[in-house]
C-alpha cells in the first residue's frame, strides 16, 4: 500500500509540475504576443509539452489564463490581508494597507491583468470570469467603505466612496504612473494611499 501511495503522490507531483511548466510558458507568450495571438500550439512548443497533454491538463486556453491568475492571487492571501485592513482601528491606516496590497498585486501580475482585459473582448469564458472578478472586487471595496462610513468626508456617501475607490485602483492608473511615467511601485503605493485618504476620509 505504501508503494502505491508513493506512486500516486509522485504522479500528482509530475502532473503539477507539468501544469506549472505550461503556465510559465503561456504567461510569457500572453505578455509578448497577446492572448488572441497565442495558440495552444505555440504554448506546446514553448513549454516543450505535447498539445494533447496541455488539453488534458487544462482543457482550454482560457483555463490556463485563469489558473495563472488564481495561483498568483492565492500566493498573496488577498482575502486575509483585506480583513486585516478592515480590522484597523485607524481608517487611514486601513487604507494604507489596502494601497500596499494593491501595489503588490500589480507588481506581481499587472501583465496577467492586462491579458485578462484583452482576452475578455474576444473570449466569452474569460469575459464571464472577469465579470465575476470585478463584481467580487467591488463587493470587497464596498465592504471596506461600509466599515469606515462614520469616517467618510462630509457629504460623501458610501456609493460615492466606492466609485472613488474603484477609480483610484484602476489598472490604467498603475500603468500610466509606473510603466509610462516610470514611477517606482513604492511611489505608486504612497500616491494611492494619500489619494484614498484625502478623498475618502475626514482629514
N, C-alpha and C positions, 0 to 999 in steps of 0.2 A: 504493500500500500504506500509506503514511504517513497518508493521509486516512482510509482505512478503520480503521486502528488508532486514530486520534484519535477517530473517531466511536464506536467500541466503548468507549473509555475514557470518553467523555462520557456514553454511555448507562449505563455502570456507576456513574458518579458520580450521575447522576439517580436511578437505582434505589436507591442507598444513601441519598441524600437523602430519598427518599420513605419508605423504611423508618424512617429516623430521625424523620421528621415523625410517622409513625404511632405509633412507640414513645413519643415525648414526650407525645402526646395521650392515649394509652392509660394511661400511668403516672399522669397527673393524675386520670383518671377512675377507675382502680382504687383510688387512695388516697381519693378523695372518695366514691365510690358503693359500693365493694367490687367484687370480681371477678364475683360472680354477677349483680349488677345492671347491670354494664357490658356492653353488647352491641356487636357489630361495627358495627351501625347508628349507635350513639352515638359510637363511635370515628371512624367515617367523617365524621360531622357535625363533631366537634371538630377533626379533622385537616384537614377540607376536602379529603378524598380519597375518591373513589368506593369503595363497599364491594367491588365486584369487584376493584379494584386491591389492596385490603387482603388479600383472599383469595388473590390471585395472589402477593403478596409474602410472606405468612406461612402461609396455609392455615388456621390455627385461632387462636382467642383464646389458647389455651394457648401456642402457639408465640410469640406476641407477648410474653407474660409471660416466657417462658424467654429470649428474646432480650434483653429489658431487663436481666434479672439477669446474663446472660453478659457483656454489654457492660460493666457496672459492675465485675464481678469481674476481667475482663480488664484493665481500666484500672488496677487496683490491683496487678497482678502478684503475686497472693497466694502462689502456689507458691514463687516465688523468695524472697520475704520470709520465708516459713516455713523454708526451707532455711537462710537466714541466721540465724534464731533458733536453729535446731538446732546450727549451727556455733559458737555462742558457747561459749568455754571456761568461762565462769561461768554455771551453770544459772539463777541468779536473773536475770541479765541477759537470758538467752534468754526467760524467762517475761515479763519486762517488754516485750520486743519483741513477743511474742505479744499482750499486752494492747493494745499500740499498734495492731497490725493489726486486732484485734477492734473496738476503738473506731472506727477509720476505716471499717471495713466497715459498722458500724451507723449511723455518721453519714451515709454515702453512700447506704445502701439499706435502712434499717430499714423504710420504708414498703413496699418490694418484698418483704421477708421476711414481713411481716405479711400481705400479699396472698397470698403463696405458701401460708402456713398456712391461710388461709381457703379458697383455691381447692382445696387438696388434699382438703378434706372433701366436695367435690361433683364434682370433675373428675378422672377416672381417669388422664389423661395427666399432669396436674400431680402427682397422688399418687405416681405412679411416678417422676417426675423428682425430687420431694422426697425420696423414699426413697433414691435413688441419691446425692443430695447429702449426706444425713445419714450414710449409710454411708461415703462418702468422707471426710467431715469427721471421723468417729470414727476411721477408719484414720490420718488425719493426726495427730490428737491422740495416738493410741496410739504412733505413731512417735516423737513428741516425748517422751512419758513413758518409753518404752523407752530413749531416748538418755540420759536422766538417772536411770536406775534406781538407780545406785550412790549417788545423792544424795538419794533419797527419804527422808522421815521414817521413823523406826523403826516397824516393824510395818505400814507402808503397802505394799501390793502394787501392781504395775503396773495390775492391773484396778481396784483402788480409786482409784488416781491418775487413771485415765481417767474414772471415774464422777464424781469431784470436778471434774475439768477440764470435763466436759460440763455439769455443773450450774452452775458459775460463769459460763459463757459463754452460758447460755440467753438468748434474746432477751427473755423475760419479765423477767429481771433488769434488762436495759438499759432496758426500758420503765418498770418500777417506779421506777428510780432517776432517769433523766433526763427522762422525759416526765411521769410522775405527780408526782415529787417535785422536779423542776427542778434536778437536779444538772447541772453542766456536763459535757460529754463528757470534758474533761481530768480532772475529779474521778472520773468513772466509770473511766477508764483507770487512775488511781492505785489506786482501790479494787480493781479486778480484779487488777492486778499484785501488790498486797500480799496479797490473798486467796490467789492461786495460790502465791506464795512461802511464806506462813505455813503453809498446809495441805498442801503437797506436799513441801517441802524440809526438810532438817535445817538449822535456823537457830539 
